[in-house]
């Protein structure tokens, strides 16, 4: 359970703790996602190399920003966000990305699966936030909308 120094006005301690726990999971997911995207960026090969290579960097930057937003929201709720690699690995409920140097299509298929998991988990956090806090809900909805757009970009490449 998260220790809170305070919480935002109008939000009780128990609800804040529930939100912090959900947001911490999302923070781990965004830190993992931006590293995974950068890993794919470095390891993509094949005839679609440049298109995929260049498509991934804007995703990396936006997802890094999402991690920062999530960490700051955790702090606003009175908790201490955790961004260390050890905690990310020990707390996460998903498998590590195992694909190394590979064709663009292979990376896109693997990243599509990563996005499936991240987006599904974000939607669960949106549901919880919708019950407790419209500010957090709004932030998560905006982030998830962009993640779904990025997934669509990758799926468009997979169709070709």
C-alpha positions in Angstrom: 0.0 0.0 0.0 1.2 3.5 -0.9 2.1 5.9 1.9 0.6 9.3 1.3 1.9 12.6 2.7 -1.4 14.2 1.6 -3.9 14.0 -1.2 -5.7 16.4 -3.5 -8.7 18.2 -2.0 -12.0 16.3 -2.3 -10.3 12.9 -2.7 -10.1 10.6 0.3 -7.1 8.7 1.4 -8.4 5.2 0.4 -9.4 6.4 -3.0 -6.0 8.2 -3.5 -4.2 5.0 -2.6 -6.2 3.0 -5.1 -5.4 5.6 -7.8 -1.7 5.7 -6.9 -1.4 1.9 -7.1 -3.1 1.9 -10.5 -1.0 4.9 -11.7 2.2 3.2 -10.5 1.4 0.2 -12.7 0.9 2.5 -15.6 4.2 4.3 -14.9 6.0 1.0 -15.0 4.2 0.2 -18.3 5.2 3.5 -19.9 8.8 3.2 -18.8 8.9 -0.3 -20.1 7.1 0.7 -23.4 9.5 3.6 -24.2 12.5 1.3 -23.6 10.9 -1.4 -25.7 10.1 1.0 -28.5 13.7 2.3 -28.5 15.0 -1.3 -28.5 12.9 -2.0 -31.6 14.1 1.2 -33.2 17.7 0.1 -32.8 17.1 -3.5 -34.0 14.7 -3.1 -36.9 15.9 -4.4 -40.3 14.7 -5.0 -43.8 13.1 -3.1 -46.7 10.8 -1.1 -44.4 13.7 -0.2 -42.0 13.7 3.5 -42.4 9.9 4.0 -42.3 9.6 2.0 -39.1 12.8 3.3 -37.6 11.6 6.9 -38.0 8.0 6.1 -37.0 9.2 4.8 -33.6 11.1 7.8 -32.3 8.1 10.1 -31.9 6.3 7.3 -30.1 9.3 7.0 -27.7 9.2 10.7 -26.9 5.5 10.9 -26.3 5.5 7.8 -24.1 8.4 9.2 -22.1 6.3 12.3 -21.5 3.4 10.0 -20.4 5.7 8.5 -17.8 6.5 11.9 -16.5 2.8 12.9 -16.4 2.0 9.7 -14.5 4.8 10.2 -12.0 3.7 13.8 -11.4 0.1 12.8 -10.8 1.3 10.2 -8.3 3.2 13.0 -6.5 0.2 15.3 -6.6 -1.8 12.5 -4.9 0.8 12.6 -2.1 2.8 9.5 -2.9 6.3 8.9 -4.1 6.5 7.6 -7.7 8.9 4.8 -8.3 10.9 4.8 -11.6 13.7 2.4 -10.8 14.5 -0.5 -13.2 14.5 -3.1 -10.4 11.0 -2.2 -9.2 9.8 -2.1 -12.8 11.0 -5.6 -13.4 9.8 -7.0 -10.0 6.4 -5.3 -10.1 5.4 -5.8 -13.7 2.9 -8.5 -14.7 4.0 -8.9 -18.3 6.9 -10.6 -20.1 10.0 -8.9 -21.4 10.3 -8.1 -25.1 12.5 -10.9 -26.5 12.9 -9.9 -30.2 16.4 -8.7 -31.1 17.6 -7.8 -34.6 14.7 -8.7 -36.9 12.7 -7.6 -39.9 10.4 -4.6 -39.5 7.3 -6.8 -39.9 8.4 -9.1 -37.1 9.0 -6.1 -34.8 5.6 -4.6 -35.8 3.8 -7.8 -35.0 5.6 -8.1 -31.6 4.9 -4.4 -30.8 1.2 -4.8 -31.8 1.0 -7.4 -29.0 2.8 -5.1 -26.6 0.3 -2.3 -27.4 -2.6 -4.7 -26.9 -1.5 -5.3 -23.3 -0.7 -1.7 -22.5 -3.9 -0.4 -23.9 -6.1 -3.0 -22.2 -4.4 -2.2 -18.9 -4.8 1.5 -19.5 -8.5 1.0 -20.1 -8.8 -0.8 -16.7 -7.1 2.2 -15.1 -9.5 4.5 -16.9 -12.5 2.6 -15.5 -11.1 2.9 -11.9 -10.3 6.6 -12.3 -13.7 7.2 -13.8 -15.2 6.0 -10.5 -12.8 8.1 -8.3 -11.3 11.1 -10.0 -12.1 12.9 -13.3 -8.7 14.6 -13.5 -6.8 11.3 -13.5 -9.4 9.8 -15.8 -9.0 12.6 -18.3 -5.2 12.2 -18.3 -5.4 8.5 -18.9 -8.1 8.9 -21.7 -5.8 11.3 -23.6 -2.8 9.0 -23.3 -4.7 5.9 -24.3 -6.2 7.7 -27.4 -2.7 8.4 -28.6 -1.5 4.9 -27.9 -4.3 3.6 -29.9 -3.3 5.9 -32.8 0.3 4.6 -32.6 -1.0 1.0 -32.7 -3.0 1.9 -35.8 0.1 3.3 -37.4 1.8 -0.1 -36.8 -1.1 -2.1 -38.0 -1.3 -0.1 -41.2 2.3 -1.2 -41.9 1.3 -4.8 -41.1 -1.5 -4.7 -43.7 0.9 -3.9 -46.5 
